[in-house]
């Protein structure tokens, strides 16, 4: 039998949504990564036995782990490189990430996963060209993952087909993994053809996995998508059936009031990335999505743009950004924890 672990006399245990959201001076008993009970140490010991490992919880706070629903952890090796880049961020991202070898991607992803853990992140939703390396890194660290092989269009049809083939192989290979699950990840609606977008969406449904896509992330994407399709990115994604409860729509910054409503009502997970959006001078609509009943999530985005993987910083910046943008006090820290 595996070790019984106890965290004794925790100063504060935070459990948003429960009938008693904060309790003090209680202990937590854990086995096989499962919380067996929370309460008085002696009572728990009488129920589950004396623990093999006892950790001192005094002067500490226990909170639920965070889900980082949009990031690129292997870009940790390029901290801050894109902040003042002359070319569009996505172009530099493509150049750096596509040329990275698998071993380098693995090592950097391990470092990124460890930094995420230090910030209280227990699940990472990552999109990367070297998805296999990122998935292996998360598994080795013991962090849960939702990892997508990044698909973009290529001029050569054969190359495009091989990209789809890699996404399919990756999805099938990791689908049964208990710690890291695959996602289907077209980079964005302006970098993947309509045929491929429809194919990838169908593939996600067939495999029963999430679709993870950058959406309405920049003015350049808005302009190009309009010219190419006659629609805005959100309306185009809606028209193609890309939105829904198993879709992660990352960023969603350049949107109209109507499009915010569509996204919120679609049930999609709307991953807001405050620090990277602020650095790029883009609006953030997290509070409005929340008011509309949308599933608002938080992402740390790429460390090459925001310098770190710090979930607490993202939560804090989300509140600051919305108060400045809306010119009034919205949200309290507790709202974001819930």
C-alpha positions as CSV (number, residue, x, y, z in Angstrom):
1,X,0.0,0.0,0.0
2,X,1.2,3.5,-0.8
3,X,2.2,6.1,1.8
4,X,-0.4,7.9,3.8
5,X,0.5,11.6,3.9
6,X,-0.8,14.1,6.3
7,X,-0.5,17.9,6.2
8,X,-1.1,18.8,9.8
9,X,-2.7,21.9,11.3
10,X,-3.0,24.0,8.1
11,X,-3.5,27.6,9.0
12,X,-6.2,28.1,6.3
13,X,-7.8,25.7,3.9
14,X,-9.6,27.4,1.1
15,X,-12.4,25.6,-0.7
16,X,-14.4,28.0,-3.0
17,X,-18.0,27.0,-3.6
18,X,-18.3,24.8,-0.4
19,X,-20.6,25.6,2.5
20,X,-17.6,26.6,4.6
21,X,-15.1,28.2,2.1
22,X,-12.3,28.8,4.6
23,X,-11.5,26.6,7.6
24,X,-8.6,27.0,10.0
25,X,-6.3,24.7,12.0
26,X,-7.4,21.5,10.2
27,X,-5.4,18.6,8.8
28,X,-5.5,16.9,5.4
29,X,-5.0,13.2,4.9
30,X,-3.9,12.0,1.4
31,X,-3.2,8.7,-0.3
32,X,-2.4,8.0,-4.0
33,X,-3.0,11.7,-4.8
34,X,-6.6,11.5,-3.4
35,X,-7.7,13.6,-0.4
36,X,-9.2,11.1,2.1
37,X,-10.4,13.6,4.6
38,X,-10.1,17.1,6.1
39,X,-10.5,17.7,9.8
40,X,-9.0,17.1,13.2
41,X,-5.7,15.3,13.1
42,X,-6.5,12.8,15.8
43,X,-9.9,12.0,14.3
44,X,-8.5,11.4,10.9
45,X,-5.7,9.2,12.3
46,X,-8.3,7.1,14.0
47,X,-10.1,6.6,10.7
48,X,-7.2,6.1,8.3
49,X,-4.3,5.1,10.6
50,X,-1.1,6.9,11.6
51,X,0.4,8.7,8.5
52,X,3.7,7.6,7.1
53,X,4.6,11.3,6.3
54,X,3.6,14.3,8.3
55,X,4.0,17.8,6.8
56,X,3.8,20.9,9.0
57,X,0.9,23.0,7.7
58,X,1.2,25.8,10.3
59,X,1.6,29.3,8.7
60,X,0.5,27.9,5.4
61,X,-2.5,28.1,3.2
62,X,-3.9,25.2,1.2
63,X,-5.9,26.0,-2.0
64,X,-7.2,24.0,-4.9
65,X,-4.7,23.6,-7.8
66,X,-5.0,26.0,-10.8
67,X,-5.7,25.0,-14.4
68,X,-3.6,27.0,-16.9
69,X,-5.7,26.8,-19.9
70,X,-3.4,28.4,-22.5
71,X,0.3,28.4,-22.5
72,X,3.5,27.3,-24.3
73,X,5.8,26.1,-21.5
74,X,8.7,25.1,-23.7
75,X,9.1,28.8,-24.7
76,X,10.6,29.3,-21.2
77,X,14.0,29.4,-22.8
78,X,13.2,32.7,-24.6
79,X,12.0,34.8,-21.6
80,X,10.9,38.2,-22.7
81,X,12.2,37.9,-26.2
82,X,9.0,38.8,-27.9
83,X,8.0,41.8,-25.7
84,X,9.5,44.4,-28.1
85,X,9.9,42.3,-31.2
86,X,9.6,44.3,-34.5
87,X,7.7,41.5,-36.3
88,X,4.3,40.2,-35.3
89,X,4.4,37.9,-32.3
90,X,3.0,34.8,-34.0
91,X,5.7,35.0,-36.7
92,X,8.5,35.0,-34.2
93,X,6.8,32.3,-32.3
94,X,6.6,30.1,-35.4
95,X,10.2,30.7,-36.2
96,X,11.5,29.9,-32.7
97,X,9.3,26.9,-31.9
98,X,9.3,25.2,-35.3
99,X,13.1,25.1,-35.4
100,X,13.5,23.7,-31.9
101,X,14.7,20.1,-31.7
102,X,12.8,17.6,-29.6
103,X,15.4,17.2,-26.9
104,X,15.6,21.0,-26.3
105,X,11.8,21.2,-26.3
106,X,11.7,18.4,-23.7
107,X,14.2,20.0,-21.4
108,X,12.6,23.4,-21.6
109,X,9.2,22.0,-21.1
110,X,10.4,20.2,-17.9
111,X,11.7,23.5,-16.6
112,X,8.4,25.2,-17.6
113,X,6.3,22.4,-15.9
114,X,8.3,22.8,-12.7
115,X,7.9,26.6,-12.7
116,X,4.1,26.0,-13.2
117,X,4.0,23.7,-10.3
118,X,5.7,26.3,-8.1
119,X,2.8,28.6,-9.0
120,X,0.2,26.1,-7.9
121,X,-0.7,25.0,-11.5
122,X,-1.8,21.3,-11.6
123,X,-3.0,21.2,-15.3
124,X,-1.4,22.8,-18.3
125,X,-3.2,23.3,-21.7
126,X,-0.3,23.6,-24.1
127,X,-0.1,24.1,-27.9
128,X,3.3,23.4,-29.5
129,X,4.9,21.9,-32.6
130,X,6.9,19.4,-30.5
131,X,3.8,18.3,-28.7
132,X,5.3,14.8,-28.0
133,X,8.2,16.4,-26.1
134,X,5.9,18.6,-24.1
135,X,3.6,15.7,-23.2
136,X,6.6,13.6,-22.2
137,X,7.9,16.4,-20.0
138,X,4.6,16.9,-18.2
139,X,4.3,13.2,-17.6
140,X,7.9,13.0,-16.2
141,X,7.2,15.9,-13.8
142,X,3.8,14.5,-12.8
143,X,1.7,17.4,-14.0
144,X,-1.6,16.9,-15.8
145,X,-1.7,18.1,-19.3
146,X,-3.9,18.9,-22.2
147,X,-1.5,19.1,-25.1
148,X,-2.2,19.9,-28.7
149,X,0.0,19.4,-31.8
150,X,0.1,22.8,-33.4
151,X,-1.2,22.7,-37.0
152,X,-0.7,25.4,-39.6
153,X,-1.2,25.5,-43.3
154,X,1.6,24.9,-45.8
155,X,1.7,25.7,-49.4
156,X,2.5,22.1,-50.3
157,X,-0.6,19.9,-50.0
158,X,1.6,16.9,-49.1
159,X,3.1,18.8,-46.2
160,X,-0.4,19.9,-45.0
161,X,-1.5,16.2,-45.1
162,X,1.5,15.1,-43.1
163,X,0.7,17.8,-40.4
164,X,-2.8,16.3,-40.1
165,X,-1.3,12.8,-39.9
166,X,1.0,13.9,-37.1
167,X,-1.9,15.4,-35.2
168,X,-3.9,12.2,-35.6
169,X,-1.0,10.0,-34.5
170,X,-0.3,12.2,-31.5
171,X,-4.0,12.1,-30.5
172,X,-4.3,8.3,-30.8
173,X,-1.0,7.7,-28.9
174,X,-1.9,9.8,-25.9
175,X,-5.7,9.3,-25.7
176,X,-5.5,6.6,-23.2
177,X,-2.8,8.2,-21.0
178,X,-4.1,8.9,-17.5
179,X,-2.1,12.0,-16.8
180,X,-1.7,13.8,-20.2
181,X,-4.5,14.0,-22.7
182,X,-4.2,15.1,-26.3
183,X,-6.0,18.1,-27.9
184,X,-6.5,19.0,-31.6
185,X,-4.8,22.4,-32.1
186,X,-5.1,24.4,-35.3
187,X,-3.0,27.5,-34.5
188,X,-5.7,30.0,-35.5
189,X,-8.5,30.4,-38.1
190,X,-6.2,32.6,-40.3
191,X,-3.3,30.2,-40.5
192,X,-5.3,27.0,-41.4
193,X,-7.4,26.5,-44.5
194,X,-11.2,26.0,-44.2
195,X,-10.9,22.4,-45.3
196,X,-8.3,21.7,-42.6
197,X,-10.3,23.5,-39.9
198,X,-13.4,21.4,-40.7
199,X,-11.3,18.2,-40.8
200,X,-9.6,19.0,-37.4
201,X,-12.9,19.9,-35.8
202,X,-14.3,16.6,-37.0
203,X,-11.2,14.8,-35.8
204,X,-11.6,16.3,-32.3
205,X,-15.2,15.1,-32.1
206,X,-14.2,11.6,-33.3
207,X,-11.4,11.2,-30.8
208,X,-13.5,12.8,-28.1
209,X,-10.8,15.4,-27.3
210,X,-10.7,19.2,-26.9
211,X,-10.1,21.6,-29.8
212,X,-7.6,24.4,-28.8
213,X,-7.3,27.4,-31.0
214,X,-6.1,31.0,-30.8
215,X,-9.1,33.1,-31.7
216,X,-9.4,36.9,-32.4
217,X,-6.1,37.4,-30.8
218,X,-4.9,40.4,-32.9
219,X,-5.9,43.1,-35.3
220,X,-3.8,41.4,-38.0
221,X,-5.8,38.2,-37.6
222,X,-9.0,40.2,-37.8
223,X,-7.9,42.0,-41.0
224,X,-6.6,38.9,-42.8
225,X,-9.6,36.7,-41.8
226,X,-12.0,39.3,-43.1
227,X,-10.2,39.6,-46.4
228,X,-9.9,35.8,-46.8
229,X,-13.4,34.8,-45.7
230,X,-15.6,37.8,-45.4
231,X,-16.2,37.1,-41.7
232,X,-14.5,38.1,-38.5
233,X,-12.5,35.3,-36.7
234,X,-15.3,34.6,-34.2
235,X,-18.1,34.5,-36.7
236,X,-16.0,32.3,-39.0
237,X,-15.3,29.9,-36.2
238,X,-19.0,29.8,-35.3
239,X,-19.9,29.2,-38.9
240,X,-17.5,26.3,-39.2
241,X,-18.8,24.7,-36.0
242,X,-15.5,25.2,-34.1
243,X,-17.1,26.6,-30.9
244,X,-18.6,24.5,-28.1
245,X,-18.0,23.0,-24.6
246,X,-14.9,21.1,-25.7
247,X,-13.3,24.1,-27.4
248,X,-10.6,26.3,-25.8
249,X,-10.8,29.7,-27.4
250,X,-7.5,31.4,-26.5
251,X,-7.4,35.2,-25.9
252,X,-10.5,36.4,-27.8
253,X,-9.4,40.0,-27.6
254,X,-10.6,41.7,-30.8
255,X,-14.4,41.0,-30.6
256,X,-17.6,42.9,-30.9
257,X,-20.4,42.9,-28.3
258,X,-22.3,40.4,-30.5
259,X,-19.3,38.1,-30.7
260,X,-18.7,38.3,-27.0
261,X,-22.3,37.0,-26.5
262,X,-21.8,34.3,-29.1
263,X,-18.6,33.1,-27.4
264,X,-20.2,33.2,-24.0
265,X,-23.3,31.3,-25.0
266,X,-21.3,28.7,-27.0
267,X,-20.0,27.1,-23.9
268,X,-16.5,27.4,-25.1
269,X,-13.7,27.8,-22.5
270,X,-12.5,31.4,-23.1
271,X,-8.9,31.5,-22.0
272,X,-7.9,35.0,-21.1
273,X,-4.1,35.8,-20.9
274,X,-3.9,39.1,-19.1
275,X,-0.1,39.8,-19.1
276,X,0.5,38.9,-22.7
277,X,-2.6,40.9,-23.9
278,X,-1.5,43.9,-21.9
279,X,2.0,43.8,-23.3
280,X,0.6,43.7,-26.8
281,X,-1.8,46.6,-26.0
282,X,-4.9,44.5,-26.6
283,X,-8.2,44.8,-24.8
284,X,-9.3,42.1,-22.3
285,X,-13.0,41.2,-22.0
286,X,-12.9,38.6,-19.2
287,X,-15.4,40.5,-17.0
288,X,-17.9,40.9,-19.8
289,X,-17.6,37.2,-20.8
290,X,-18.2,36.4,-17.1
291,X,-21.2,38.7,-16.9
292,X,-22.7,37.0,-19.9
293,X,-22.4,33.6,-18.3
294,X,-19.3,32.5,-20.2
295,X,-16.8,29.9,-19.1
296,X,-13.9,32.2,-18.4
297,X,-10.5,30.6,-17.9
298,X,-7.0,32.0,-17.3
299,X,-3.8,31.2,-19.3
300,X,-0.3,32.3,-18.6
301,X,0.5,32.2,-22.4
302,X,4.1,32.1,-23.6
303,X,7.0,32.9,-21.2
304,X,8.8,34.4,-24.2
305,X,6.2,37.2,-24.1
306,X,5.3,37.6,-20.4
307,X,8.6,36.5,-18.8
308,X,7.2,33.8,-16.4
309,X,4.6,31.2,-15.6
310,X,3.0,32.8,-12.6
311,X,-0.7,32.1,-12.1
312,X,-1.1,34.5,-9.2
313,X,0.3,37.3,-11.3
314,X,-2.2,36.5,-14.1
315,X,-5.1,36.6,-11.6
316,X,-4.0,39.9,-10.2
317,X,-3.4,41.5,-13.6
318,X,-6.8,40.3,-14.8
319,X,-8.5,42.3,-12.0
320,X,-6.2,45.3,-12.6
321,X,-6.8,45.3,-16.4
322,X,-10.6,45.1,-16.1
323,X,-10.8,47.9,-13.5
324,X,-8.7,50.2,-15.7
325,X,-10.5,49.2,-18.9
326,X,-14.0,49.5,-17.5
327,X,-13.1,52.5,-15.3
328,X,-14.7,51.1,-12.2
329,X,-14.1,48.5,-9.5
330,X,-15.0,45.0,-10.7
331,X,-14.2,41.7,-9.1
332,X,-12.5,40.9,-5.9
333,X,-9.8,38.3,-5.3
334,X,-12.4,35.8,-4.1
335,X,-14.4,36.1,-7.3
336,X,-11.5,34.8,-9.3
337,X,-10.7,32.0,-6.9
338,X,-14.3,30.8,-7.3
